[in-house]
């Protein structure tokens, strides 16, 4: 266990561990992206990493919330893209449906809302779904591991 007399040291160690977790998570997504020769580091993953590594005990950071909200936002986003002309009314309605479903499934994760908008703009193809979700699951697993390490090292 990490013990210190200074009140600031645990925050520094916590910050360093948080940064290491974010580095590892996004780096692994980068490796996956390189293997499929596609850019898979999307803005919502950055926001997800902030929540997973900086606020791991938040409801928004729970693995169920992260995974299910991304699945919902991606599916609804593709449906909107496929069956509408992408006008504001379809996107706004779809976004409302996403938030409703997040509440129904008790899986609220705000960055997934941004994912929906990326999908409805046609920036993610069906071809990229598998690598994207492998990246997301990797981020979740690293987040869980780093949270356990932080709890062992830092006395709160």
ZIFENKA-V974642 format. One record per backbone hydrogen bond with DSSP energy under -0.5 kcal/mol. CO is the residue of the C=O (numbers start at 1). NH is the residue of the N-H. If there is no record, write none. Layout:
co: [CO;CO]
nh: [NH;NH]
This chain:
co: [1;6;8;9;10;11;12;13;14;15;16;17;18;19;20;21;22;23;24;25;26;27;28;29;30;31;32;33;33;34;38;40;42;42;43;43;44;45;46;47;48;49;50;50;51;55;58;59;62;63;64;65;66;67;68;69;70;71;72;73;74;75;76;77;78;79;80;87;88;89;90;91;92;93;94;95;96;97;98;99;100;101;102;103;107;109;110;110;111;112;113;114;115;116;117;118;119;125;126;128;129;130;131;132;133;134;135;136;137;138;139;140;141;142;143;144;145;146;147;148;149;150;153;153;154]
nh: [3;10;12;13;14;15;16;17;18;19;20;21;22;23;24;25;26;27;28;29;30;31;32;33;34;35;36;37;38;37;40;42;45;46;46;47;48;49;50;51;52;53;54;55;55;58;61;62;66;67;68;69;70;71;72;73;74;75;76;77;78;79;80;81;82;83;84;91;92;93;94;95;96;97;98;99;100;101;102;103;104;105;107;106;109;112;113;114;115;116;117;118;119;120;121;123;122;128;129;132;133;134;135;136;137;138;139;140;141;142;143;144;145;146;147;148;149;150;151;152;153;154;2;155;156]
